[in-house]
Amino acid sequence: MSKVVKVIEVLSQSNKSWEDAAQNAIKEASKSIKNIKSIYIKEKSAKVVDDKIVKYRITAKISFVIE
């Protein structure tokens, strides 16, 4: 039996790092999506205030198997 994989695009942010933003994306997506298999970071950006990064932002694609 073949498996079907679906891909969604999400936006996420963190005060700590881009890696933390990616983990936040997975954590939130897993509340309503099961069988997450991968995350692809499509784009990174940051919000800067007073010459300091205050928000790390990502655009990511999350793939999961449809049952």
Secondary structure, 3 states (H helix, E strand, C coil): CCCEEEEEEEEEEECCCHHHHHHHHHHHHCCCCCCEEEEEEEEEEEEEECCEEEEEEEEEEEEEEEC
